[in-house]
Amino acid sequence: MFTSGSLSSADSKSSFLFYSHLANVAIHSLQVKGSPPEVAHARLQFFNNIQVVLASGMKLLGITPVNKM
């Protein structure tokens, strides 16, 4: 049997994976290069925010996020 703590941990991991997938889709479908400057700036800010949120989620799950690949 699962305790409520393990269920919330599983839910957190599932949510994190879902949002990681959405971020990956956004990165591959929203082009920055060749976009108007206002759009490019907004998309870069969006991608930066995605990075911050995913890094925070990884830290909550006990995973050390990498800065470079």
Secondary structure, 3 states (H helix, E strand, C coil): CCCHHHHHHHHHHHHHHHHHHHHHHHHHHCCCCCCCHHHHHHHHHHHHHHHHHHHHHHHHCCCCCCCCC
